Amino acid sequence: MKRLAALASLLLLTSFSVTAADPQPDPQAELRKMQEAQARLMVAMMAEKKSRLGFNETVAALQDSARKRGWEIGPVVDMQDAMLKAGHKNARPFTMLALCKRDLAESLLKAQAAQKTMPFAPCRVSVFEGTDGKVYIAKANTEFMAQMATPAFEPLLKRLAEEEKALLNGIVE
C-alpha cells in the first residue's frame, strides 16, 4: 500500500511538472514578434506632418522659419535628382534639409559624450511629395525620443521638440 501511495504521489508530481512547464517557444514566431516590435518602434521614431503649402513653398518656409528662430541652415540635398540619376524614373519631389538649433544640439552632444552614448542630434528634415500628391515634412520624432530618454537627455530633447513645433508653426496642418 505504501508503494502504491508513493507511486501515485510520484505520478501526480510528474504530471504536474510536465503540464506546468512552458511549451518551447517557436523561434521563428519569436523572431517575427521581435521584428514587428522593432518596425513599430522605427515608425514611432519618425514624425510626418502634412504641409499646408506646395513643395517649393514648404522648403522656403522651413528655411525662413529656421532663420528667424536662429537655427543653423546647412546644405539642401535634392534627393529627387539623386534618385532620377540612380535610375528611379518615377521619383517624386524629395528634398532633405540640414536644420539645427545649434545651442541645443551642442548641449545634447556634450551630454551624450559625458554619458558615453552614441552621438545623435535631430538636425535633418525631409520634404517630399507623397503618392497622394500632397506635400509632407518628415523628421525625427523628438517628442517621442524625449519620453524614452534618460534623465540626462530628456530636458534637452523636450526643448528641441518645442523648438521644432515653433519651427513648423504655420507650415504644417
ABEGO torsion letter per residue (X at the ends): XAAAAAAAAAAAAAAAAAAABBBBBBAAAAAAAAAAAAAAAAAAABBBBBBABBAAAAAAAAAAAAAAAGBBBBBBBBAAAAAAAAGBAABBBBBBBBBBBAAAAAAAAAAAAAAGBBBBBBABBBBBBBAAGBBBBBBBBAAAAAAABBAAAAAAAAAAAAAAAAAABGABX
